[in-house]
Every structure is written in structure tokens, then in C-alpha cells.
Amino acid sequence: MAAKRISLRYWLTFAPEIGKKPLLYLMSKKFDVEFNVRSATADRDVFVMALEFTSTHEKIDEVVKWFEKQGVQVEPVEINTIEG
């Protein structure tokens, strides 16, 4: 029986120097996880993205841990503040 696929949303916050790395590209090559950029904003001090990941819960957990190892702050979206 195949593992159940789910969609979870997270806020990713990181410094501009981390934003120079192709993190979404690297993540897409390393993990079998679909992603959708729900919103993004940047200024000279911080980048913030709202991403929706779709895969198994285990794979999404791996992605979250990977982003954290890259220096990205990852927080779950608690409410549908990024609908649209």
C-alpha cells in the first residue's frame, strides 16, 4: 500500500546571503516532493517565502530538516493566511 500524500504549508525565512543559493532547485533534485510557491517577499535584510509541499509526511519532514540545515528558519503556516 502506497503512503498517503498530503499537502503542508510552511513559511521559510532566511538571510539574503542564503538566498543566493538555488535552494528550491537543489531541494527539487534531492527529494521527491512537489512544491508550490504561494507567496514571496524580499528586502535587503530578509527573504520570506510561503511554500506548499505535497508528498508523504515523511518526505516533507526530510525537506524541512534539509532546509533547516541550510540555515533557513521553517515554520508551519497555522492558518490559511496565504490563500489566493
N, CA, C and O atoms as CSV, one atom per row, in Angstrom:
chain,resi,resn,atom,element,x,y,z
A,1,MET,N,N,0.836,-1.177,0.000
A,1,MET,CA,C,0.000,0.000,0.000
A,1,MET,C,C,0.887,1.249,0.000
A,1,MET,O,O,1.806,1.372,0.809
A,2,ALA,N,N,0.599,2.156,-0.905
A,2,ALA,CA,C,1.395,3.376,-1.026
A,2,ALA,C,C,1.110,4.321,0.138
A,2,ALA,O,O,-0.006,4.389,0.654
A,3,ALA,N,N,2.142,5.038,0.530
A,3,ALA,CA,C,1.984,6.021,1.608
A,3,ALA,C,C,1.077,7.156,1.141
A,3,ALA,O,O,1.093,7.534,-0.031
A,4,LYS,N,N,0.300,7.686,2.052
A,4,LYS,CA,C,-0.653,8.741,1.739
A,4,LYS,C,C,0.070,10.055,1.462
A,4,LYS,O,O,0.958,10.461,2.211
A,5,ARG,N,N,-0.326,10.713,0.371
A,5,ARG,CA,C,0.232,12.018,0.028
A,5,ARG,C,C,-0.598,13.109,0.700
A,5,ARG,O,O,-1.827,13.048,0.735
A,6,ILE,N,N,0.096,14.094,1.224
A,6,ILE,CA,C,-0.554,15.217,1.884
A,6,ILE,C,C,0.070,16.513,1.380
A,6,ILE,O,O,1.121,16.497,0.740
A,7,SER,N,N,-0.576,17.625,1.670
A,7,SER,CA,C,-0.032,18.949,1.366
A,7,SER,C,C,0.079,19.731,2.664
A,7,SER,O,O,-0.876,19.820,3.435
A,8,LEU,N,N,1.252,20.292,2.892
A,8,LEU,CA,C,1.508,21.106,4.083
A,8,LEU,C,C,2.165,22.411,3.653
A,8,LEU,O,O,2.947,22.444,2.702
A,9,ARG,N,N,1.837,23.486,4.369
A,9,ARG,CA,C,2.375,24.809,4.043
A,9,ARG,C,C,3.316,25.291,5.140
A,9,ARG,O,O,3.090,25.076,6.331
A,10,TYR,N,N,4.383,25.952,4.690
A,10,TYR,CA,C,5.404,26.453,5.612
A,10,TYR,C,C,5.861,27.840,5.196
A,10,TYR,O,O,5.876,28.181,4.014
A,11,TRP,N,N,6.236,28.637,6.200
A,11,TRP,CA,C,6.948,29.886,5.979
A,11,TRP,C,C,8.436,29.580,6.031
A,11,TRP,O,O,8.900,28.944,6.977
A,12,LEU,N,N,9.183,30.016,5.043
A,12,LEU,CA,C,10.636,29.896,5.034
A,12,LEU,C,C,11.207,31.302,5.113
A,12,LEU,O,O,10.888,32.155,4.284
A,13,THR,N,N,12.051,31.546,6.109
A,13,THR,CA,C,12.647,32.859,6.326
A,13,THR,C,C,14.157,32.691,6.350
A,13,THR,O,O,14.688,31.824,7.043
A,14,PHE,N,N,14.848,33.540,5.575
A,14,PHE,CA,C,16.303,33.407,5.533
A,14,PHE,C,C,16.956,34.714,5.124
A,14,PHE,O,O,16.328,35.596,4.538
A,15,ALA,N,N,18.238,34.809,5.451
A,15,ALA,CA,C,19.034,35.993,5.149
A,15,ALA,C,C,19.369,36.028,3.658
A,15,ALA,O,O,19.422,34.983,3.010
A,16,PRO,N,N,19.594,37.222,3.111
A,16,PRO,CA,C,19.895,37.340,1.681
A,16,PRO,C,C,21.079,36.501,1.213
A,16,PRO,O,O,21.068,36.000,0.089
A,17,GLU,N,N,22.104,36.336,2.056
A,17,GLU,CA,C,23.258,35.536,1.616
A,17,GLU,C,C,22.879,34.073,1.394
A,17,GLU,O,O,23.463,33.410,0.537
A,18,ILE,N,N,21.918,33.566,2.145
A,18,ILE,CA,C,21.424,32.203,1.924
A,18,ILE,C,C,20.578,32.167,0.661
A,18,ILE,O,O,20.573,31.172,-0.064
A,19,GLY,N,N,19.858,33.265,0.397
A,19,GLY,CA,C,19.005,33.349,-0.784
A,19,GLY,C,C,19.762,33.328,-2.096
A,19,GLY,O,O,19.156,33.154,-3.154
A,20,LYS,N,N,21.069,33.499,-2.051
A,20,LYS,CA,C,21.874,33.433,-3.273
A,20,LYS,C,C,22.071,32.000,-3.751
A,20,LYS,O,O,22.438,31.774,-4.905
A,21,LYS,N,N,21.831,31.035,-2.872
A,21,LYS,CA,C,21.925,29.623,-3.248
A,21,LYS,C,C,20.634,29.207,-3.957
A,21,LYS,O,O,19.561,29.700,-3.607
A,22,PRO,N,N,20.712,28.321,-4.935
A,22,PRO,CA,C,19.493,27.854,-5.619
A,22,PRO,C,C,18.773,26.780,-4.797
A,22,PRO,O,O,18.695,25.625,-5.214
A,23,LEU,N,N,18.252,27.161,-3.640
A,23,LEU,CA,C,17.710,26.186,-2.692
A,23,LEU,C,C,16.532,25.393,-3.249
A,23,LEU,O,O,16.466,24.180,-3.053
A,24,LEU,N,N,15.603,26.048,-3.936
A,24,LEU,CA,C,14.454,25.308,-4.467
A,24,LEU,C,C,14.892,24.307,-5.531
A,24,LEU,O,O,14.376,23.191,-5.589
A,25,TYR,N,N,15.832,24.703,-6.360
A,25,TYR,CA,C,16.361,23.782,-7.364
A,25,TYR,C,C,17.037,22.584,-6.694
A,25,TYR,O,O,16.773,21.438,-7.058
A,26,LEU,N,N,17.902,22.846,-5.722
A,26,LEU,CA,C,18.607,21.764,-5.032
A,26,LEU,C,C,17.631,20.836,-4.319
A,26,LEU,O,O,17.792,19.616,-4.351
A,27,MET,N,N,16.612,21.418,-3.671
A,27,MET,CA,C,15.600,20.612,-2.988
A,27,MET,C,C,14.851,19.725,-3.980
A,27,MET,O,O,14.594,18.554,-3.701
A,28,SER,N,N,14.502,20.287,-5.139
A,28,SER,CA,C,13.736,19.512,-6.119
A,28,SER,C,C,14.552,18.361,-6.697
A,28,SER,O,O,13.982,17.340,-7.081
A,29,LYS,N,N,15.859,18.502,-6.765
A,29,LYS,CA,C,16.724,17.428,-7.260
A,29,LYS,C,C,16.944,16.343,-6.209
A,29,LYS,O,O,17.109,15.170,-6.545
A,30,LYS,N,N,16.945,16.738,-4.942
A,30,LYS,CA,C,17.273,15.813,-3.862
A,30,LYS,C,C,16.071,15.011,-3.361
A,30,LYS,O,O,16.220,13.863,-2.942
A,31,PHE,N,N,14.869,15.622,-3.406
A,31,PHE,CA,C,13.693,14.998,-2.796
A,31,PHE,C,C,12.558,14.838,-3.801
A,31,PHE,O,O,12.412,15.640,-4.723
A,32,ASP,N,N,11.762,13.799,-3.614
A,32,ASP,CA,C,10.576,13.566,-4.436
A,32,ASP,C,C,9.385,14.257,-3.774
A,32,ASP,O,O,8.487,13.613,-3.232
A,33,VAL,N,N,9.410,15.598,-3.838
A,33,VAL,CA,C,8.383,16.415,-3.199
A,33,VAL,C,C,7.962,17.508,-4.180
A,33,VAL,O,O,8.805,18.234,-4.707
A,34,GLU,N,N,6.664,17.620,-4.418
A,34,GLU,CA,C,6.153,18.724,-5.225
A,34,GLU,C,C,6.115,19.968,-4.351
A,34,GLU,O,O,5.882,19.878,-3.146
A,35,PHE,N,N,6.345,21.134,-4.961
A,35,PHE,CA,C,6.234,22.369,-4.195
A,35,PHE,C,C,5.562,23.445,-5.032
A,35,PHE,O,O,5.637,23.452,-6.260
A,36,ASN,N,N,4.906,24.348,-4.329
A,36,ASN,CA,C,4.243,25.477,-4.954
A,36,ASN,C,C,4.577,26.715,-4.131
A,36,ASN,O,O,4.350,26.745,-2.921
A,37,VAL,N,N,5.114,27.727,-4.787
A,37,VAL,CA,C,5.395,28.988,-4.106
A,37,VAL,C,C,4.073,29.740,-3.994
A,37,VAL,O,O,3.507,30.163,-5.003
A,38,ARG,N,N,3.588,29.904,-2.780
A,38,ARG,CA,C,2.301,30.566,-2.538
A,38,ARG,C,C,2.457,32.078,-2.426
A,38,ARG,O,O,1.564,32.826,-2.823
A,39,SER,N,N,3.578,32.527,-1.892
A,39,SER,CA,C,3.895,33.953,-1.851
A,39,SER,C,C,5.374,34.097,-1.524
A,39,SER,O,O,6.003,33.176,-1.003
A,40,ALA,N,N,5.915,35.265,-1.838
A,40,ALA,CA,C,7.324,35.526,-1.539
A,40,ALA,C,C,7.534,37.031,-1.452
A,40,ALA,O,O,6.887,37.810,-2.151
A,41,THR,N,N,8.445,37.416,-0.585
A,41,THR,CA,C,8.819,38.816,-0.454
A,41,THR,C,C,10.293,38.881,-0.057
A,41,THR,O,O,10.821,37.972,0.584
A,42,ALA,N,N,10.928,39.955,-0.444
A,42,ALA,CA,C,12.348,40.100,-0.121
A,42,ALA,C,C,12.668,41.571,0.081
A,42,ALA,O,O,12.111,42.445,-0.583
A,43,ASP,N,N,13.566,41.821,0.999
A,43,ASP,CA,C,14.186,43.130,1.108
A,43,ASP,C,C,15.663,42.894,1.385
A,43,ASP,O,O,16.125,41.756,1.314
A,44,ARG,N,N,16.391,43.916,1.689
A,44,ARG,CA,C,17.842,43.717,1.826
A,44,ARG,C,C,18.230,42.934,3.068
A,44,ARG,O,O,19.359,42.453,3.160
A,45,ASP,N,N,17.308,42.794,4.037
A,45,ASP,CA,C,17.624,42.110,5.287
A,45,ASP,C,C,17.089,40.691,5.394
A,45,ASP,O,O,17.658,39.872,6.116
A,46,VAL,N,N,16.004,40.386,4.688
A,46,VAL,CA,C,15.369,39.079,4.879
A,46,VAL,C,C,14.547,38.689,3.648
A,46,VAL,O,O,13.965,39.536,2.970
A,47,PHE,N,N,14.519,37.391,3.385
A,47,PHE,CA,C,13.643,36.803,2.368
A,47,PHE,C,C,12.613,35.962,3.103
A,47,PHE,O,O,12.948,35.255,4.053
A,48,VAL,N,N,11.361,36.036,2.667
A,48,VAL,CA,C,10.300,35.211,3.245
A,48,VAL,C,C,9.507,34.586,2.103
A,48,VAL,O,O,9.074,35.278,1.182
A,49,MET,N,N,9.322,33.277,2.175
A,49,MET,CA,C,8.522,32.564,1.182
A,49,MET,C,C,7.509,31.689,1.890
A,49,MET,O,O,7.797,31.110,2.937
A,50,ALA,N,N,6.336,31.597,1.319
A,50,ALA,CA,C,5.334,30.641,1.774
A,50,ALA,C,C,5.287,29.542,0.724
A,50,ALA,O,O,4.955,29.793,-0.434
A,51,LEU,N,N,5.622,28.322,1.134
A,51,LEU,CA,C,5.653,27.186,0.219
A,51,LEU,C,C,4.658,26.132,0.660
A,51,LEU,O,O,4.435,25.925,1.853
A,52,GLU,N,N,4.068,25.473,-0.317
A,52,GLU,CA,C,3.209,24.322,-0.056
A,52,GLU,C,C,3.919,23.096,-0.617
A,52,GLU,O,O,4.248,23.052,-1.803
A,53,PHE,N,N,4.152,22.113,0.227
A,53,PHE,CA,C,4.797,20.868,-0.177
A,53,PHE,C,C,3.750,19.768,-0.262
A,53,PHE,O,O,2.864,19.680,0.588
A,54,THR,N,N,3.852,18.930,-1.288
A,54,THR,CA,C,2.955,17.789,-1.435
A,54,THR,C,C,3.791,16.536,-1.617
A,54,THR,O,O,4.577,16.430,-2.559
A,55,SER,N,N,3.616,15.593,-0.711
A,55,SER,CA,C,4.307,14.302,-0.749
A,55,SER,C,C,3.824,13.516,0.467
A,55,SER,O,O,2.769,13.813,1.028
A,56,THR,N,N,4.595,12.523,0.864
A,56,THR,CA,C,4.280,11.823,2.108
A,56,THR,C,C,4.748,12.678,3.283
A,56,THR,O,O,5.611,13.542,3.128
A,57,HIS,N,N,4.182,12.433,4.438
A,57,HIS,CA,C,4.573,13.193,5.632
A,57,HIS,C,C,6.061,13.015,5.910
A,57,HIS,O,O,6.740,13.964,6.302
A,58,GLU,N,N,6.569,11.801,5.709
A,58,GLU,CA,C,7.986,11.521,5.961
A,58,GLU,C,C,8.885,12.333,5.038
A,58,GLU,O,O,9.884,12.897,5.484
A,59,LYS,N,N,8.537,12.398,3.753
A,59,LYS,CA,C,9.355,13.153,2.793
A,59,LYS,C,C,9.332,14.645,3.108
A,59,LYS,O,O,10.358,15.319,3.019
A,60,ILE,N,N,8.160,15.157,3.477
A,60,ILE,CA,C,8.068,16.578,3.822
A,60,ILE,C,C,8.908,16.877,5.060
A,60,ILE,O,O,9.565,17.916,5.118
A,61,ASP,N,N,8.899,15.991,6.043
A,61,ASP,CA,C,9.753,16.164,7.226
A,61,ASP,C,C,11.225,16.215,6.834
A,61,ASP,O,O,11.983,17.014,7.384
A,62,GLU,N,N,11.638,15.368,5.887
A,62,GLU,CA,C,13.024,15.372,5.409
A,62,GLU,C,C,13.366,16.707,4.760
A,62,GLU,O,O,14.451,17.246,4.978
A,63,VAL,N,N,12.448,17.239,3.970
A,63,VAL,CA,C,12.669,18.525,3.309
A,63,VAL,C,C,12.814,19.640,4.347
A,63,VAL,O,O,13.715,20.473,4.240
A,64,VAL,N,N,11.941,19.659,5.338
A,64,VAL,CA,C,12.008,20.683,6.387
A,64,VAL,C,C,13.360,20.620,7.095
A,64,VAL,O,O,13.999,21.652,7.300
A,65,LYS,N,N,13.795,19.436,7.465
A,65,LYS,CA,C,15.095,19.283,8.140
A,65,LYS,C,C,16.239,19.734,7.237
A,65,LYS,O,O,17.198,20.345,7.707
A,66,TRP,N,N,16.141,19.435,5.946
A,66,TRP,CA,C,17.175,19.837,4.994
A,66,TRP,C,C,17.260,21.361,4.909
A,66,TRP,O,O,18.353,21.925,4.951
A,67,PHE,N,N,16.107,22.031,4.789
A,67,PHE,CA,C,16.109,23.495,4.747
A,67,PHE,C,C,16.718,24.071,6.024
A,67,PHE,O,O,17.494,25.025,5.962
A,68,GLU,N,N,16.376,23.507,7.169
A,68,GLU,CA,C,16.934,23.997,8.433
A,68,GLU,C,C,18.450,23.837,8.455
A,68,GLU,O,O,19.151,24.709,8.970
A,69,LYS,N,N,18.967,22.743,7.908
A,69,LYS,CA,C,20.428,22.552,7.835
A,69,LYS,C,C,21.084,23.582,6.923
A,69,LYS,O,O,22.268,23.883,7.079
A,70,GLN,N,N,20.325,24.125,5.971
A,70,GLN,CA,C,20.845,25.145,5.061
A,70,GLN,C,C,20.822,26.536,5.698
A,70,GLN,O,O,21.280,27.503,5.090
A,71,GLY,N,N,20.289,26.640,6.926
A,71,GLY,CA,C,20.220,27.918,7.618
A,71,GLY,C,C,18.898,28.650,7.448
A,71,GLY,O,O,18.799,29.839,7.753
A,72,VAL,N,N,17.886,27.946,6.966
A,72,VAL,CA,C,16.568,28.534,6.744
A,72,VAL,C,C,15.694,28.284,7.971
A,72,VAL,O,O,15.654,27.168,8.491
A,73,GLN,N,N,15.000,29.312,8.430
A,73,GLN,CA,C,14.023,29.149,9.512
A,73,GLN,C,C,12.724,28.667,8.875
A,73,GLN,O,O,12.208,29.308,7.959
A,74,VAL,N,N,12.195,27.544,9.351
A,74,VAL,CA,C,10.992,26.936,8.777
A,74,VAL,C,C,9.911,26.875,9.851
A,74,VAL,O,O,10.120,26.332,10.936
A,75,GLU,N,N,8.746,27.446,9.526
A,75,GLU,CA,C,7.619,27.431,10.457
A,75,GLU,C,C,6.362,27.016,9.710
A,75,GLU,O,O,6.136,27.476,8.591
A,76,PRO,N,N,5.539,26.157,10.302
A,76,PRO,CA,C,4.287,25.782,9.640
A,76,PRO,C,C,3.334,26.969,9.562
A,76,PRO,O,O,3.299,27.812,10.459
A,77,VAL,N,N,2.573,27.023,8.492
A,77,VAL,CA,C,1.519,28.023,8.362
A,77,VAL,C,C,0.338,27.512,9.164
A,77,VAL,O,O,-0.213,26.455,8.858
A,78,GLU,N,N,-0.051,28.246,10.178
A,78,GLU,CA,C,-1.098,27.794,11.097
A,78,GLU,C,C,-2.497,27.988,10.543
A,78,GLU,O,O,-3.390,27.180,10.799
A,79,ILE,N,N,-2.690,29.058,9.782
A,79,ILE,CA,C,-4.000,29.325,9.198
A,79,ILE,C,C,-3.811,29.646,7.728
A,79,ILE,O,O,-2.682,29.847,7.281
A,80,ASN,N,N,-4.870,29.698,6.987
A,80,ASN,CA,C,-4.783,29.937,5.549
A,80,ASN,C,C,-4.550,31.412,5.246
A,80,ASN,O,O,-5.370,32.055,4.590
A,81,THR,N,N,-3.440,31.939,5.722
A,81,THR,CA,C,-3.118,33.346,5.500
A,81,THR,C,C,-2.547,33.588,4.115
A,81,THR,O,O,-2.368,34.738,3.712
A,82,ILE,N,N,-2.258,32.521,3.380
A,82,ILE,CA,C,-1.653,32.690,2.061
A,82,ILE,C,C,-2.567,32.177,0.962
A,82,ILE,O,O,-2.096,31.839,-0.124
A,83,GLU,N,N,-3.861,32.115,1.225
A,83,GLU,CA,C,-4.805,31.672,0.205
A,83,GLU,C,C,-4.809,32.656,-0.949
A,83,GLU,O,O,-4.596,33.855,-0.772
A,84,GLY,N,N,-5.053,32.128,-2.115
A,84,GLY,CA,C,-5.177,33.035,-3.246
A,84,GLY,C,C,-4.789,32.386,-4.522
A,84,GLY,O,O,-4.838,33.019,-5.577
